[in-house]
């Protein structure tokens, strides 16, 4: 069995790390470069940096910030926010990012996934999917969760895989920031339908939630933000706990 990954996520707005609940009520959580370096030292397996307002503001992810982050890290990291073309990706990879994440732009123009996978390889391409339950269906949302689409989570995930994505980052908007646990049932169903790695996001509040999502959710990695940013759970303690639960971690 592949070892499970623990991934802190840093949502970035105006150069600062921020965190909200259900995609709203944003508050400051610190400097992204300093936090990233701290998590790498603590044993995080990867990091995700998302420029959460880039799409809504119609601009690109900050290349200089990516470069600064890369100079302070020795673990892989993914960057996302405002990426809408092949031309947007190369500068980020050259600046030091290992993978890029696309979301709203892939929904708007699904061929983008094919183009990115062909140009850079599937291993570099993460498709982020934000979804919430609407009338018992998981409906995909874009633009930082502010715009519902006609897409349904599971069919969109299958299409994303077929188009060449190397990984899916699924965030349950219903669980985001609530600290009540991940969307385990949805993640389990997702894991049964697709063959590429899944990163679970949204809802981590206790160490037990990581045990649950790895044991039952059919995921390869679990992502969290506020519990790490505000020092509610330490990464070394979390990994020690998971090892005691016989969850293979690095």
C-alpha positions in Angstrom: 0.0 0.0 0.0 1.3 3.5 -0.9 1.9 5.6 2.1 -0.7 8.3 2.9 0.3 11.9 2.6 -0.4 14.8 4.9 -0.7 18.1 3.1 -1.1 21.5 4.7 -3.0 23.9 2.5 -2.2 27.6 2.4 -4.9 29.8 0.9 -3.3 33.1 -0.1 -5.0 36.4 -0.4 -3.0 39.6 -0.9 0.2 37.8 -0.1 -1.0 36.4 3.2 -2.3 33.0 4.4 -6.0 33.2 5.2 -8.6 30.7 6.4 -12.4 30.8 6.3 -15.4 28.6 7.0 -17.6 27.2 4.2 -15.5 29.5 1.9 -16.5 32.7 3.7 -15.6 34.6 6.9 -11.9 34.9 6.0 -9.3 35.6 8.6 -5.5 36.1 8.6 -3.3 33.0 9.4 0.2 34.2 8.8 3.0 34.5 6.2 2.9 31.8 3.6 6.6 31.5 3.1 7.3 31.1 6.8 4.4 28.7 7.3 5.5 26.6 4.4 9.0 26.3 5.7 7.7 25.4 9.1 5.5 22.6 7.8 8.3 21.2 5.7 10.5 21.1 8.8 7.7 19.4 10.8 7.3 16.5 8.3 4.6 17.6 5.9 4.7 15.4 2.7 3.6 18.1 0.4 2.2 21.6 0.4 -0.6 23.3 -1.6 -0.7 27.0 -2.1 -3.9 28.5 -3.6 -4.3 32.1 -4.6 -8.0 32.1 -3.7 -9.0 35.4 -5.2 -7.0 35.2 -8.5 -9.9 33.9 -10.6 -12.5 36.3 -9.2 -10.1 39.2 -9.6 -9.1 38.1 -13.1 -5.4 37.9 -12.5 -2.6 35.4 -12.5 -0.9 33.6 -9.5 2.1 35.6 -8.2 5.2 34.1 -9.8 7.5 35.9 -7.4 5.8 34.5 -4.4 6.1 31.0 -5.9 9.9 31.6 -6.3 10.2 32.8 -2.7 8.3 29.7 -1.5 10.5 27.4 -3.5 13.7 28.8 -2.0 12.5 27.8 1.5 11.2 24.4 0.8 12.6 20.9 0.3 9.3 19.1 -0.3 7.0 19.1 -3.4 4.4 21.9 -3.6 1.4 22.6 -5.8 0.2 26.1 -6.7 -3.1 27.2 -8.1 -5.3 30.2 -8.7 -6.0 32.0 -12.0 -4.3 29.4 -14.2 -6.2 29.3 -17.6 -3.6 28.4 -20.3 -0.5 26.4 -21.1 1.4 29.7 -21.0 0.4 30.4 -17.4 2.0 27.1 -16.2 5.6 27.2 -17.4 6.6 30.3 -15.4 5.3 28.7 -12.2 7.2 25.4 -12.8 10.3 27.3 -13.6 9.9 29.4 -10.4 10.0 26.1 -8.5 6.5 24.7 -8.2 6.2 20.9 -8.7 2.5 20.8 -9.7 -0.2 23.2 -10.7 -3.8 23.1 -9.7 -6.7 24.2 -12.0 -10.3 24.5 -11.1 -12.6 27.2 -12.6 -10.7 27.4 -15.9 -11.0 23.6 -16.4 -14.7 23.7 -15.9 -15.0 26.6 -18.3 -12.9 24.9 -20.9 -12.2 21.2 -20.2 -9.8 20.9 -23.1 -7.4 22.8 -20.9 -6.8 19.6 -18.9 -5.8 17.7 -22.1 -3.5 20.6 -23.2 -1.7 20.8 -19.8 -1.3 17.0 -19.5 0.2 16.8 -23.0 2.5 19.7 -22.5 3.8 19.1 -18.9 2.7 15.5 -18.1 -0.2 14.2 -16.0 2.0 14.1 -12.9 2.1 17.9 -12.9 -1.6 18.5 -13.2 -4.0 18.5 -10.2 -7.6 19.3 -10.9 -9.3 20.9 -7.9 -13.0 20.3 -7.5 -15.1 22.3 -5.1 -18.6 20.8 -4.5 -21.5 21.0 -2.1 -24.7 19.0 -1.8 -27.7 20.5 -3.5 -30.9 18.5 -3.3 -28.9 15.3 -2.5 -26.5 15.8 -5.5 -22.9 17.0 -5.2 -22.8 20.1 -7.4 -19.5 21.5 -8.6 -18.9 25.2 -7.9 -16.3 27.6 -9.3 -14.8 31.0 -8.6 -13.8 30.2 -5.0 -17.1 28.3 -4.5 -19.2 31.3 -5.4 -20.8 30.0 -8.6 -22.7 26.8 -8.9 -22.4 24.9 -12.2 -24.5 22.2 -13.9 -21.7 19.7 -13.3 -22.0 16.8 -10.9 -19.0 15.8 -8.8 -18.6 12.1 -9.9 -19.2 12.5 -13.6 -16.9 15.5 -13.7 -14.2 13.6 -11.8 -14.4 10.8 -14.4 -14.1 13.3 -17.2 -11.1 15.0 -15.5 -9.4 11.6 -15.2 -10.0 10.7 -18.9 -8.6 14.1 -20.0 -5.3 13.4 -18.3 -5.3 14.9 -14.8 -2.8 13.2 -12.5 -4.7 13.9 -9.3 -7.9 15.3 -7.9 -8.2 17.6 -5.0 -11.8 17.4 -3.8 -13.0 20.0 -1.3 -16.4 19.5 0.3 -17.7 23.0 0.7 -20.3 21.8 3.2 -17.4 20.5 5.4 -14.9 23.2 4.8 -13.7 24.9 8.0 -16.3 23.1 10.2 -13.8 20.7 11.8 -16.6 18.1 11.9 -14.8 15.5 9.7 -14.2 14.9 6.0 -17.0 14.0 3.5 -16.1 10.3 3.9 -19.0 8.8 2.0 -18.5 11.0 -1.0 -14.8 10.3 -1.0 -15.4 6.6 -0.7 -17.7 6.7 -3.8 -15.2 8.9 -5.6 -12.4 6.4 -4.9 -14.4 3.5 -6.2 -15.0 5.3 -9.5 -11.6 6.8 -10.5 -8.1 5.4 -10.6 -6.0 8.5 -10.0 -5.0 9.7 -6.6 -7.5 11.7 -4.5 -6.6 14.4 -2.0 -9.4 14.9 0.6 -10.1 18.4 1.7 -12.6 20.1 4.0 -13.6 19.3 7.5 -10.4 18.2 9.4 -10.7 19.0 13.1 -9.3 16.0 15.0 -6.7 13.4 14.5 -9.5 10.8 14.3 -10.9 12.5 11.2 -7.6 11.6 9.3 -7.9 8.0 10.5 -11.5 7.9 9.3 -10.8 9.3 5.9 -7.8 7.1 5.3 -9.5 4.0 6.6 -12.9 4.5 4.9 -12.6 7.3 2.3 -10.4 5.6 -0.3 -8.1 8.6 -0.5 -4.3 8.9 -1.0 -3.8 12.2 0.9 -5.6 14.4 3.4 -5.3 18.2 3.3 -6.0 20.6 6.1 -5.5 24.2 6.9 -6.7 25.9 10.1 -5.8 23.0 12.4 -2.2 23.4 11.3 -2.1 27.2 11.0 -3.5 27.8 14.5 -1.5 25.0 16.0 -4.5 22.8 17.1 -2.8 19.7 15.7 1.0 19.2 15.1 2.1 17.2 12.0 4.6 15.0 14.0 1.9 14.2 16.5 -0.6 13.4 13.8 1.7 11.1 12.0 2.6 9.3 15.2 -1.1 8.8 15.9 -1.8 7.5 12.4 1.1 5.0 12.8 -0.5 3.7 16.0 -3.7 3.2 14.0 -1.8 1.2 11.4 -2.2 3.8 8.7 1.0 3.8 6.6 2.4 7.3 6.6 5.8 8.7 5.6 
